[in-house]
Amino acid sequence: MGVRLVGRVAEVVALDRLRAAALQGTGGMVLLVGEAGIGKTAVVEEAAARAAAAGMTVLTGRADPDEGAPSFWPWTTLLRDAPAGLSPALLTPAGSDASAAPARFQAVQATVAALIEVASKHPMMLVLEDLHWADAASLALLTALTRELAGSRILVTATSRDAGAGLDAEVLPIGPWDAAAVRDYLAQSADRVHPSWTAALHRLGGGSPLYTRELVRLLSREGKLSGPAGAVDLPDGLRRLVARRTGQLTPACRVMLATAAAYGADIDVAILEKVVPVAAVGEAVAAGVLVDDPWAPARVRFGHELVRQALYDGLGRDERIRAHAAIAAALEGNCGSLAEIARHRVRAAVDDDSRARATAACVAAAQEATRGLDHSEAVHWLGRALDTTPGDARLRLERARAAYRNGQLDVALNDCASVVDEVGAAAALVIRGLGGPLAPALLRLCERALAQDLGHADRAKVLSQYAFLLAEDRDPERAERMSREAMALAEASQRPDALVAAVHARHETIDPVARIDETRTLARRSCDLAGPSGQPDAELWGRTWLLDSYLATGELAEFDAETNRLSALVDRLGWPVARWHLLRARAARALIAGRLTAAYDHATEARDLAVRSQDRSAPYLYLAFLSGLAALTGDYAWADPPAFGDEDMPIALAQIGQIAMGRGDRDAARDAIRRLRPALPRLPADGRRTFVTVVAGEVAAWLGDLELAADCYTRSLPRAELYLNSMSSCHGAISRSLGTIAAALGDPAASRHLAGAVAMEERIGAPAFLAQAQIACAASLRGSEPRRCRELASAALATARRLGLTALIDPATALARDDLTAREREIAALVAQGLSNRAIASRLVLSERTVETHVRNILSKLGLSGRAGLRGSSQYQH
């Protein structure tokens, strides 16, 4: 007999409410959470039936618990029977590999757009079962879709064993049945049930619908429900319940199911047939142990994962090993998924031969994942290979490389340290382009590699890595010497990979702002060497060096073109570190364009990506970027000096001093300058020297420390035509800082610097930094040219209001003020709008002569020769 949904009234009411909202154009997501067998699917089926009755299209997908399940699997199954406009093909864009990060992003965006579009014509309920098994790609698609649900006609209904997915969803906990629900279920399931069984079954089953159903089925079969409840000779746990249930099946069916349990949750019958007879599949489906899909008759699945697990656990050790070995062989003979083959080979690895097969299968799966840019999967399978062949140094080195590409720096570092004495230079060179907190461990790797007998090329590469690490405020002079030695060895070897390393080291030991031409030569050479060397990161570093150089010179057209090249490289590589650089480039470009929200969003996304990739320098670079934003917005809530590190690093002290100046904290600024002062004369010639010197001078000028300000002014003067802009932080034209310092020193060059800064920002189209420069220039002209002062300040004020530059509004307002009366300002505004004296008189109910007198006074006070000058003044145009 059919059994209707038991209990769950509150859940059904909630789902009805959400369905009605979706039908009205306010979609959403609901997540049903509960343990296995608790009845989540039953609630979903009821909701799906109600949605279908209300005219919604219902599509269902289910996650697969096994290793090797393809990316987007639950979405692929959901889209198989979707209306026109939706198809699994959306998840595999033409010409792209669906596991690659950029292709995956495109697939996600295309699928979300298609779902929203189709739902606008046909409201939909999307059912996603077992999210706790969902792959990262599927969860990414779901996350992207939830952002668009509010204005859609889609209700996403998902089930999971936990609520840890971090999704924007209404969570409905599905708990055990109470005694009343057990009584209702008994009433529906049997014609005659003694009342005493309600309490007994509620106690025995613990309110689990799965256990309760199995108990009722068993007791009904034995004819015990009509009599009083008594002792029940039941084994502990579901496993033996399943055994009793499957015990009614034929021996051939039980053997098939045991092998199918080893295969996995979703079974290709054609593959299974090569391992065990499958004639009994129909019997298993009829018994409810397996479930088939009329639209995919070649596949079946277990109705419940706990049933499969119980069957699998019931296999003896030898049976289990033989099953996995046979399944692996069958998959190999039918071009099965390499990851699926590896899973079975690992579970069948018991002797030298089978372990060798398992290792080979895992390496093949890792190589396939690497080709698809799925470096996380590559790390996983190389780890499995190491489990079966733990002493293989080459395998461990390969996992280190995959882990580096995937941002798992702790794994990469540990693997390199464990094999550097065996493989030499290769292990010291896996993690490249990163230092910071990792530097001490990486330096030790270099020292261990250099202690070995290395050829010219390998020695050049390790010396280059060593020089790069030493350049970070440890021993810049030694780093520079090492970089020269490395370049000489690399040139002698003529090995492209050695030249790549030497070029990188050379870049890190020069001041790229002071030596822009050399920087660009090195950058282009690095890009050119990427192909011959087989090191795509050589192009990554070259592109980032070029981007920073174009920011420094204000060549934004070249910067944009280079960003596009970097974007294409990111698409090819799929590396988190590459995408991090791209996001930083976009953040800097948005800030220069005055798009502050976009700049913040890109920078935050970059920070989050790098933190997930375990790059511990990323938070510091993020704070550096925020300091440039804060100078425009006045938002320093994020600023905490300890966040910049405990060491007295000049770059950190300069940042702290700059932030203190922005916050008006003179004590903190003095402390930072006091600690920074002794380091300024011996700053290493690197990419941070210009920033530290310019900022120190500006803070010193603000504090009245004119001696230090003058010293920094002299050191910074050769950079007057450059911008203090990089992908790490943007602060506008250096001339503005020089002008501010010169003004504090009483140097007449101040006006030239500040006027130059205004022209520089206008030339490149940097509205926010232009407003900063206009305010600084206006301040210098307040006493000598009040009219020009007001014009500059008024323009800056308009920009500040338009772009939300909160920190600039008050100083711009103060400089734009004049001595007009309230009535004069009212009339000035109307003149600026183009009204005649007569029209103004009519509007304000004044005589035309009075208006004429006011206009004459206004022009005199503002130093204007006629009404046209007033009409051109943005200060009065509202």
C-alpha positions in Angstrom: 0.0 0.0 0.0 1.1 3.6 -0.6 2.5 5.5 2.4 2.1 9.2 2.6 4.6 11.5 4.2 4.7 11.0 7.9 5.0 14.0 10.2 7.1 16.9 8.9 4.2 19.4 8.9 6.4 22.4 9.8 8.9 21.4 7.0 6.1 21.1 4.4 4.6 24.5 5.4 8.1 26.1 5.1 8.6 24.5 1.7 5.1 25.7 0.5 6.0 29.2 1.6 9.3 29.2 -0.3 7.6 27.6 -3.4 5.0 30.3 -3.4 7.6 33.0 -3.2 9.6 31.5 -6.1 6.4 31.5 -8.2 6.0 35.2 -7.5 9.6 35.9 -8.6 11.4 35.8 -5.3 13.4 32.6 -5.5 15.6 31.1 -2.9 17.3 28.0 -1.5 16.4 25.6 1.3 18.8 23.1 2.7 17.3 20.0 4.4 19.9 18.8 6.9 19.9 15.5 8.8 21.7 12.3 9.3 21.6 9.4 6.9 18.2 7.7 6.7 16.4 10.4 8.6 13.9 11.1 5.8 15.3 14.1 3.9 14.5 12.5 0.6 10.9 11.8 1.6 10.3 15.5 2.5 11.9 16.5 -0.8 9.7 14.1 -2.8 6.6 15.6 -1.2 7.8 19.1 -1.9 8.6 18.1 -5.5 5.1 16.6 -6.0 3.5 19.8 -4.7 5.7 21.9 -6.9 4.9 19.9 -10.0 1.2 20.2 -9.2 1.6 24.0 -8.9 3.1 24.1 -12.5 6.8 24.2 -11.7 9.3 22.1 -13.6 11.1 19.8 -11.2 14.7 18.7 -12.0 16.7 16.4 -9.8 20.4 15.7 -9.4 22.4 13.6 -6.9 26.0 13.8 -5.8 28.2 10.7 -5.9 30.3 9.7 -2.9 33.0 7.9 -4.8 36.4 9.2 -5.8 36.6 9.8 -9.5 33.1 11.2 -9.9 33.3 13.8 -12.7 33.1 17.5 -11.9 29.5 19.0 -11.8 28.1 15.4 -11.6 24.9 16.3 -9.7 24.3 19.2 -12.1 24.9 17.0 -15.1 22.3 14.5 -14.0 19.9 17.3 -13.1 20.2 18.9 -16.6 19.7 15.7 -18.5 15.9 16.0 -18.7 15.7 19.8 -18.5 13.6 22.0 -20.7 14.8 23.6 -23.9 17.7 26.0 -23.2 19.2 23.8 -20.6 21.6 20.9 -21.2 24.6 19.2 -19.6 26.6 20.6 -22.5 26.5 24.0 -20.7 29.0 22.4 -18.2 31.5 21.6 -20.9 32.1 24.7 -23.0 33.4 24.0 -26.5 37.2 24.0 -26.7 37.6 24.0 -22.9 38.5 21.4 -20.4 35.8 21.4 -17.7 38.2 20.8 -14.9 40.3 23.8 -15.7 39.6 26.8 -13.5 38.8 29.4 -16.2 36.7 27.0 -18.2 34.9 26.0 -15.0 34.2 29.6 -14.3 32.7 30.1 -17.7 30.6 27.0 -17.4 29.3 28.2 -14.0 28.4 31.6 -15.4 26.7 30.2 -18.5 24.7 27.6 -16.5 23.5 30.2 -14.0 22.5 32.5 -16.8 20.6 29.7 -18.6 18.8 28.6 -15.5 17.6 32.1 -14.7 16.5 32.7 -18.2 14.6 29.5 -18.6 13.0 29.9 -15.2 11.7 33.3 -16.2 9.3 31.4 -18.6 9.0 28.2 -16.7 9.4 28.4 -12.9 11.6 25.6 -11.6 12.3 23.6 -8.5 15.9 22.2 -8.6 16.5 19.3 -6.3 20.1 18.5 -5.3 20.5 15.4 -3.1 23.5 14.6 -0.9 25.4 17.8 -1.1 27.8 16.5 1.5 29.3 14.4 -1.3 29.3 17.2 -3.9 32.5 18.2 -5.7 34.0 21.6 -5.4 32.9 22.6 -8.9 29.3 21.7 -8.2 29.3 23.7 -4.9 30.9 26.6 -6.8 28.0 26.6 -9.3 25.5 26.3 -6.5 27.1 29.3 -4.7 27.0 31.3 -7.9 23.4 30.5 -8.5 22.3 31.4 -5.0 23.6 34.9 -5.5 21.1 35.3 -8.4 18.0 33.6 -6.8 16.4 36.6 -5.2 15.0 37.9 -8.4 14.3 34.6 -10.0 11.6 32.0 -10.2 13.8 29.2 -8.9 13.5 27.3 -5.7 16.6 25.2 -5.0 15.9 22.3 -2.6 18.9 20.4 -1.4 19.7 17.7 1.1 22.9 17.3 3.2 24.1 15.5 6.2 25.5 18.8 7.6 25.0 22.5 7.1 28.7 23.2 6.7 28.6 24.2 3.0 28.4 27.9 3.8 25.6 28.5 1.4 23.1 31.3 1.4 20.1 29.1 2.2 17.3 28.6 4.7 18.2 25.6 6.7 15.5 23.1 7.7 16.8 20.5 10.2 15.2 17.1 9.7 15.2 15.3 13.0 14.0 11.9 14.2 10.4 10.9 14.2 8.6 11.4 17.5 6.3 8.6 18.8 3.2 10.1 17.1 5.0 9.9 13.7 6.0 6.3 14.3 2.3 5.5 15.2 1.2 7.2 11.9 3.7 5.2 9.9 2.5 2.0 11.5 -1.1 2.8 10.7 -0.3 3.4 7.1 2.0 0.3 6.7 -0.1 -2.5 8.2 -3.8 -3.4 8.5 -3.6 -4.6 12.1 -1.0 -3.2 14.5 -1.1 -3.7 18.3 -0.8 -0.3 20.0 2.1 -1.5 22.1 4.4 -1.5 19.1 4.5 2.3 18.8 6.6 2.8 21.9 8.6 -0.4 21.3 9.5 0.6 17.7 10.2 4.2 18.7 12.7 3.0 21.3 14.3 0.3 19.1 14.5 2.5 16.0 15.5 5.7 17.8 13.1 7.6 15.6 15.1 6.9 12.5 12.7 6.6 9.5 15.2 4.2 7.9 15.5 1.9 10.9 11.8 2.1 11.5 10.9 1.2 8.0 13.3 -1.8 8.1 11.9 -2.9 11.4 8.3 -2.7 10.3 9.1 -4.5 7.0 10.8 -7.3 9.0 8.0 -7.6 11.6 5.3 -7.5 9.0 7.1 -10.3 7.1 7.2 -12.4 10.3 3.6 -11.5 11.2 4.4 -10.1 14.6 2.8 -6.7 14.4 -0.8 -7.8 15.1 0.2 -9.2 18.5 1.5 -7.4 21.6 5.0 -6.1 21.5 7.5 -8.4 23.0 11.2 -9.2 22.8 12.5 -8.7 19.3 15.5 -10.8 18.3 17.1 -8.1 16.3 20.8 -7.6 15.6 22.5 -4.3 16.4 22.7 -1.7 13.7 21.6 -1.4 10.1 24.1 -3.8 8.7 22.3 -6.9 9.9 19.0 -5.4 9.1 20.2 -5.0 5.5 21.5 -8.6 5.7 18.0 -9.8 6.6 16.5 -7.8 3.9 18.9 -9.0 1.2 18.7 -12.5 2.6 15.4 -12.9 0.8 17.1 -12.4 -2.5 18.6 -15.2 -4.6 22.2 -16.2 -4.0 23.1 -14.9 -7.5 21.6 -11.5 -6.6 23.4 -11.3 -3.3 26.8 -12.0 -5.0 26.1 -9.4 -7.7 25.1 -6.8 -5.0 28.3 -7.5 -3.0 30.4 -6.8 -6.1 28.3 -3.8 -7.1 28.9 -2.4 -3.6 32.6 -2.5 -4.3 32.0 -0.8 -7.7 30.4 2.2 -6.1 27.1 4.1 -5.6 26.4 4.6 -9.3 27.0 1.5 -11.4 27.5 1.0 -15.1 25.9 -2.4 -15.7 28.0 -3.1 -18.8 31.2 -2.8 -16.7 29.7 -4.8 -13.8 28.8 -7.6 -16.2 32.5 -8.1 -17.0 33.1 -8.9 -13.4 29.9 -10.8 -12.2 26.7 -12.0 -13.9 24.1 -9.2 -13.8 20.9 -11.2 -14.6 19.7 -10.5 -11.1 19.7 -6.6 -11.5 15.9 -6.7 -12.1 15.4 -8.7 -8.9 17.5 -6.1 -6.9 15.5 -3.2 -8.4 12.2 -4.9 -7.6 13.4 -5.4 -4.0 14.3 -1.7 -3.7 18.0 -2.3 -3.1 18.9 -0.8 -6.5 17.2 2.0 -8.3 17.1 2.4 -12.0 16.5 5.4 -14.3 14.3 4.7 -17.3 16.2 7.4 -19.2 19.6 5.7 -18.5 18.9 2.0 -18.5 22.6 1.1 -18.7 23.1 2.4 -15.1 21.7 1.6 -11.7 22.4 3.0 -8.3 21.9 1.9 -4.7 18.8 3.3 -3.2 20.7 4.3 0.0 24.4 4.7 0.6 24.1 3.0 4.0 22.8 -0.1 2.2 25.7 -0.2 -0.1 28.1 0.4 2.8 26.6 -2.4 4.8 27.0 -4.8 1.8 30.5 -3.6 1.2 31.5 -4.1 4.9 30.1 -7.6 4.6 32.7 -8.6 2.1 35.6 -10.7 3.3 39.1 -9.3 2.8 39.9 -11.6 -0.1 36.5 -11.0 -1.7 36.9 -7.3 -1.5 40.4 -7.3 -3.0 39.4 -9.6 -5.8 36.4 -7.4 -6.6 38.4 -4.2 -6.8 41.1 -5.8 -9.0 38.4 -7.2 -11.4 36.6 -4.0 -11.6 39.8 -2.1 -12.3 40.6 -4.5 -15.1 37.2 -4.2 -16.6 37.4 -0.4 -16.5 40.8 -0.5 -18.1 39.5 -2.6 -20.9 36.7 -0.1 -21.5 38.6 3.2 -21.3 37.2 4.0 -17.9 38.0 7.1 -15.9 41.6 7.0 -14.8 40.6 8.3 -11.4 38.0 5.5 -11.0 40.6 2.9 -12.1 43.1 4.3 -9.6 40.6 4.0 -6.8 40.0 0.3 -7.4 43.7 -0.4 -8.0 44.6 1.2 -4.6 42.0 -0.9 -2.9 43.4 -4.0 -4.5 47.1 -3.3 -3.7 48.4 -6.2 -1.5 51.7 -7.4 -3.1 54.5 -6.0 -5.1 52.7 -6.5 -8.4 49.4 -5.0 -7.3 51.1 -2.1 -5.6 53.0 -1.3 -8.8 49.7 -1.4 -10.7 48.2 0.9 -8.1 51.1 3.3 -8.2 51.0 3.4 -12.0 47.2 4.0 -12.0 47.5 6.8 -9.4 50.2 8.5 -11.4 48.1 8.2 -14.6 45.1 9.8 -12.8 47.4 12.6 -11.5 48.7 13.3 -14.9 45.2 13.4 -16.3 44.2 15.9 -13.6 47.3 18.0 -14.3 46.4 18.2 -18.0 43.0 19.4 -17.0 44.6 22.0 -14.6 42.9 20.2 -11.6 46.0 20.4 -9.4 44.1 19.6 -6.3 43.2 16.2 -7.8 46.7 15.7 -8.9 48.0 16.2 -5.3 45.4 13.7 -4.1 46.4 10.9 -6.5 50.1 11.5 -6.1 49.5 11.1 -2.4 47.7 7.8 -3.0 50.7 6.7 -5.1 53.0 7.6 -2.2 50.9 5.5 0.1 51.7 2.4 -2.0 55.3 3.4 -2.8 56.4 5.6 0.1 60.1 5.7 -0.6 59.9 7.1 -4.2 61.7 10.4 -4.1 60.6 11.3 -7.7 56.9 10.8 -6.8 57.3 13.0 -3.8 59.0 15.7 -5.8 56.1 15.5 -8.4 53.6 15.9 -5.6 55.5 18.9 -4.3 55.2 20.5 -7.8 51.5 19.8 -8.0 51.0 21.1 -4.4 52.9 24.3 -5.3 50.6 24.8 -8.3 47.6 24.3 -6.2 48.7 26.7 -3.4 49.3 23.9 -0.8 52.7 25.3 0.2 53.0 23.4 3.4 52.7 20.1 1.5 55.1 21.3 -1.2 57.7 22.5 1.4 57.6 19.3 3.5 57.9 17.1 0.4 60.9 19.1 -0.9 62.6 19.0 2.5 62.3 15.2 2.6 63.9 14.6 -0.8 66.3 17.5 -1.4 69.3 15.3 -0.4 68.3 12.7 -2.9 67.2 14.8 -5.9 69.3 18.0 -5.3 68.5 21.2 -7.0 65.1 20.2 -8.3 63.7 20.1 -4.7 65.1 23.6 -3.9 63.4 25.1 -6.9 59.8 23.9 -6.6 58.6 26.9 -4.7 59.6 29.9 -6.7 58.8 33.6 -6.5 57.7 33.4 -2.9 59.6 34.4 0.2 58.3 36.2 3.3 57.7 33.7 6.2 58.7 30.8 3.9 62.1 32.3 3.3 64.1 30.6 6.1 62.9 27.1 5.1 63.5 27.8 1.4 67.0 29.1 2.2 67.8 25.9 4.0 66.7 23.9 1.0 69.1 26.0 -1.2 72.0 25.5 1.2 71.4 21.7 1.2 71.3 21.7 -2.6 74.4 23.8 -2.9 76.3 21.4 -0.7 76.0 18.8 -3.5 78.1 18.6 -6.7 76.0 20.6 -9.1 76.6 21.4 -12.8 76.7 25.0 -14.0 73.0 25.2 -14.9 71.7 23.7 -11.6 74.1 25.7 -9.5 72.9 28.9 -11.4 69.3 28.1 -10.6 69.9 27.4 -6.9 72.1 30.5 -6.5 69.3 32.5 -8.2 66.8 31.2 -5.8 69.1 32.0 -2.9 69.8 35.5 -4.1 66.0 36.1 -4.5 65.4 35.1 -0.9 68.4 37.1 0.5 67.2 40.2 -1.3 64.2 40.4 1.1 65.9 42.6 3.7 68.3 39.9 4.8 71.5 40.6 2.9 70.9 42.6 -0.3 74.6 43.2 -1.1 75.3 39.4 -0.9 72.1 38.8 -3.0 73.3 41.2 -5.7 76.7 39.4 -5.9 75.0 36.0 -6.0 72.7 37.2 -8.8 75.7 38.2 -10.9 77.4 34.9 -10.3 74.1 33.1 -11.2 73.8 35.1 -14.4 77.3 34.3 -15.4 76.8 30.6 -14.8 73.5 30.6 -16.6 74.9 32.4 -19.6 77.8 29.9 -19.7 75.4 27.0 -19.6 73.0 28.5 -22.2 70.3 26.5 -20.5 66.9 28.3 -20.8 65.8 27.1 -17.3 69.0 28.5 -15.7 68.6 31.8 -17.6 65.0 32.1 -16.3 66.2 31.7 -12.7 69.1 34.1 -13.2 66.8 36.8 -14.8 64.4 36.4 -11.8 67.2 36.8 -9.3 68.6 39.9 -11.1 65.2 41.5 -11.1 64.9 41.0 -7.3 68.3 42.7 -6.6 67.7 45.9 -8.5 65.4 48.9 -7.9 62.8 48.4 -10.7 61.6 52.0 -10.3 65.0 53.5 -10.7 65.9 51.1 -13.5 62.7 50.8 -15.5 64.4 50.2 -18.8 66.4 47.3 -17.4 63.3 46.0 -15.6 61.4 45.8 -18.9 64.3 44.1 -20.7 64.5 41.5 -17.9 60.7 41.1 -18.0 60.6 40.5 -21.8 63.5 38.1 -21.7 61.7 36.2 -18.9 58.6 36.0 -21.1 60.6 34.8 -24.1 62.3 32.1 -22.1 59.1 30.6 -20.7 58.6 28.4 -23.7 62.1 27.1 -24.2 62.6 26.5 -20.5 59.3 24.7 -20.0 58.6 27.1 -17.1 55.4 29.0 -17.6 55.9 30.9 -14.4 58.7 32.7 -16.2 56.1 34.4 -18.3 54.0 35.0 -15.1 56.8 36.9 -13.4 57.7 38.8 -16.6 54.1 40.0 -17.1 53.8 41.2 -13.5 57.1 43.1 -13.7 55.9 44.8 -16.8 52.6 45.7 -15.2 54.2 47.3 -12.2 56.6 49.3 -14.6 53.6 50.6 -16.6 51.9 51.7 -13.4 55.0 53.6 -12.4 55.2 55.5 -15.7 51.4 55.9 -16.1 51.3 54.0 -19.4 47.8 52.7 -18.9 47.1 51.6 -22.4 50.2 49.3 -22.2 49.1 48.3 -18.7 45.6 47.2 -20.1 47.2 45.3 -23.0 49.5 43.5 -20.6 46.7 42.7 -18.2 44.9 41.0 -21.1 48.0 39.0 -21.8 48.2 38.0 -18.2 44.5 37.0 -18.2 45.2 34.7 -21.2 48.1 33.2 -19.3 45.9 32.6 -16.2 43.5 30.8 -18.4 46.2 28.5 -19.7 47.8 27.8 -16.3 44.9 27.7 -13.9 47.3 28.4 -11.0 45.9 30.2 -7.9 49.1 32.4 -7.7 48.6 33.5 -11.3 45.0 34.5 -10.7 46.1 36.3 -7.6 48.4 38.5 -9.6 45.6 39.1 -12.1 43.2 40.2 -9.4 45.8 42.5 -8.0 46.3 44.1 -11.4 42.5 44.6 -11.7 42.3 46.1 -8.3 45.1 48.6 -9.1 43.5 49.6 -12.4 40.1 50.1 -10.8 41.6 52.3 -8.1 43.3 54.5 -10.7 40.1 54.7 -12.6 38.3 55.9 -9.5 36.2 52.7 -9.1 36.8 52.3 -5.4 34.2 49.6 -4.7 35.5 47.4 -7.6 39.1 48.0 -6.4 38.2 46.9 -2.9 36.4 43.8 -4.2 39.2 42.7 -6.5 41.8 43.2 -3.7 39.7 41.3 -1.2 39.2 38.5 -3.6 42.9 38.4 -4.3 43.6 38.3 -0.5 41.1 35.5 0.1 42.5 33.4 -2.8 46.1 33.8 -1.6 45.2 33.0 2.0 43.5 29.8 0.8 46.7 29.1 -1.1 48.7 29.5 2.1 50.6 32.6 0.9 51.3 34.3 4.2 52.6 37.5 2.6 49.2 38.2 1.0 47.5 39.8 4.1 50.3 42.3 4.3 50.0 43.2 0.6 46.3 43.5 1.1 46.8 46.0 4.0 49.2 48.0 1.8 46.5 48.2 -0.9 43.9 49.3 1.7 46.2 52.2 2.8 46.0 53.7 -0.7 42.2 53.4 -0.6 42.0 54.8 2.9 43.7 58.0 1.9 40.7 58.6 -0.3 37.9 57.2 1.8 39.2 58.0 5.3 38.3 54.5 6.4 41.0 53.2 8.7 38.9 50.8 10.7 40.9 47.9 9.4 44.3 49.5 10.4 46.1 47.8 13.2 49.9 48.4 13.4 50.7 44.9 14.7 49.1 43.5 11.6 52.1 44.7 9.6 54.5 42.5 11.5 56.7 42.7 14.5 60.0 43.4 12.8 61.3 46.9 12.2 61.1 46.5 8.4 61.3 49.8 6.6 58.3 49.0 4.4 56.2 48.2 7.4 57.3 51.3 9.3 56.5 53.5 6.3 53.1 52.0 6.1 52.4 52.5 9.8 53.6 56.1 9.5 51.4 56.8 6.5 48.3 55.3 8.2 49.0 57.3 11.4 49.2 60.5 9.3 45.9 59.6 7.6 44.3 59.1 11.0 45.8 62.2 12.5 47.8 60.2 15.1 51.0 62.2 15.5 52.4 60.1 18.3 52.2 56.9 16.2 53.6 58.7 13.2 56.6 60.0 15.3 57.3 56.6 16.6 57.3 55.1 13.2 59.6 57.8 11.8 61.9 57.5 14.8 62.4 53.8 14.1 62.6 54.3 10.3 65.1 57.1 10.3 68.3 55.0 10.8 67.3 52.6 8.0 66.7 55.3 5.3 70.4 55.9 4.4 71.0 52.2 3.8 67.8 51.1 2.1 68.6 48.3 -0.3 68.1 49.0 -4.0 64.9 47.1 -4.5 61.3 47.8 -5.4 60.4 49.1 -2.0 63.0 51.8 -1.7 61.1 54.5 -3.6 57.9 54.0 -1.7 59.7 54.0 1.7 61.6 57.2 0.9 58.7 59.2 -0.5 56.3 58.2 2.3 58.9 58.9 5.0 59.4 62.4 3.5 55.7 63.1 3.5 55.1 61.9 7.0 58.2 63.8 8.2 56.9 67.0 6.6 53.5 66.6 8.3 55.3 66.2 11.6 57.5 69.2 11.1 60.7 67.1 11.0 62.2 69.3 8.2 65.7 67.8 8.3 64.4 64.3 7.5 61.8 65.7 5.1 64.6 67.6 3.2 66.7 64.4 3.0 63.8 62.3 1.6 63.0 65.1 -0.8 66.5 65.1 -2.3 66.5 61.3 -2.5 63.1 61.2 -4.2 63.6 64.1 -6.6 64.9 61.9 -9.5 61.5 60.1 -9.5 59.4 63.3 -9.9 58.0 62.2 -13.3 56.8 58.8 -12.0 53.8 57.5 -10.1 53.8 55.8 -6.7 51.5 53.2 -8.1 52.0 49.4 -8.2 49.8 46.3 -7.9 50.6 46.3 -4.2 49.5 49.9 -3.5 48.5 53.1 -5.4 49.2 56.6 -4.2 49.3 58.7 -7.3 52.0 61.0 -8.8 55.2 61.3 -6.8 55.2 65.0 -7.7 52.2 65.5 -5.4 54.3 64.2 -2.5 57.3 66.2 -3.5 55.2 69.3 -3.7 53.8 68.7 -0.3 57.2 68.2 1.2 58.6 71.3 -0.7 55.7 73.4 0.6 56.6 72.4 4.2 60.2 73.3 3.5 59.2 76.7 2.1 60.7 75.7 -1.3 59.2 77.6 -4.2 59.5 74.4 -6.3 56.3 73.3 -4.5 53.9 75.0 -6.9 55.8 73.5 -9.9 55.6 70.0 -8.4 51.9 70.3 -7.5 50.9 71.7 -10.9 52.9 68.9 -12.5 51.0 66.4 -10.4 47.6 67.8 -11.5 48.8 67.5 -15.2 50.1 64.0 -14.7 46.8 62.7 -13.2 44.8 64.4 -15.9 47.0 62.8 -18.6 46.4 59.3 -17.4 42.7 59.8 -16.4 43.1 59.1 -12.6 40.1 61.0 -11.2 40.6 60.2 -7.5 44.3 61.0 -7.5 43.6 64.1 -9.6 41.3 65.3 -6.9 44.1 64.7 -4.3 46.5 66.7 -6.5 44.0 69.5 -7.0 43.4 69.9 -3.3 47.2 70.0 -2.6 47.7 72.5 -5.4 44.7 74.6 -4.2 46.1 74.7 -0.7 49.4 76.1 -2.0 47.6 78.8 -4.0 45.1 79.9 -1.3 47.0 83.1 -0.4 48.4 84.0 -3.8 45.7 83.0 -6.3 42.4 82.6 -4.4 40.4 82.3 -7.6 42.5 79.4 -9.0 42.4 77.9 -5.5 38.6 77.8 -5.5 38.5 76.4 -9.1 40.8 73.5 -8.2 39.1 72.8 -4.9 35.6 73.0 -6.5 36.6 70.5 -9.2 38.1 68.2 -6.5 34.9 68.6 -4.5 32.7 67.6 -7.4 34.9 64.5 -8.0 35.0 63.6 -4.4 31.2 63.6 -4.1 30.8 61.7 -7.4 33.2 58.9 -6.5 32.6 58.8 -2.7 36.1 60.1 -1.8 35.0 60.9 1.8 38.4 61.8 3.0 38.7 64.6 0.4 35.3 66.3 0.8 36.1 68.4 3.9 39.5 69.7 2.7 38.0 70.4 -0.7 35.0 72.2 0.8 37.2 74.3 3.0 39.3 75.5 0.1 36.3 76.1 -2.2 34.7 78.5 0.2 34.3 82.2 -0.6 33.1 85.3 1.3 29.7 85.5 -0.5 26.6 86.0 1.6 23.9 83.4 1.6 21.8 85.5 -0.8 24.8 86.0 -3.1 25.5 82.3 -3.2 21.9 81.7 -4.1 22.1 84.2 -7.0 25.5 82.9 -8.0 24.0 79.4 -8.4 21.2 80.7 -10.6 23.6 82.6 -12.8 25.8 79.5 -13.1 22.6 77.7 -14.4 22.4 80.4 -17.2 19.4 82.4 -15.8 19.1 86.1 -16.8 18.8 88.8 -14.1 15.1 89.2 -15.0 14.5 85.5 -14.5 16.4 85.5 -11.2 14.4 88.5 -10.0 11.1 86.8 -10.9 12.1 83.6 -9.1 13.4 85.3 -6.0 10.8 88.0 -5.9 13.4 90.8 -6.1 13.8 93.8 -8.3 15.9 93.4 -11.3 18.2 96.3 -10.2 18.8 94.5 -6.8 19.8 91.3 -8.7 22.1 93.3 -10.9 23.8 94.8 -7.8 24.2 91.4 -6.3 25.7 90.0 -9.5 28.2 92.9 -9.7 29.3 92.3 -6.1 29.6 88.5 -6.7 31.9 89.0 -9.7 34.0 91.5 -7.8 34.4 89.2 -4.8 35.3 86.2 -7.0 37.6 88.2 -9.2 35.6 87.3 -12.3 35.3 89.6 -15.3 31.8 88.5 -16.4 28.9 86.1 -16.0 30.6 83.5 -18.3 33.3 82.9 -15.6 30.6 82.2 -13.1 28.8 79.8 -15.4 32.0 77.9 -15.9 32.5 77.4 -12.1 31.4 74.0 -11.1 31.2 75.1 -7.5 27.9 76.8 -8.1 26.4 74.4 -10.5 23.8 72.2 -8.7 
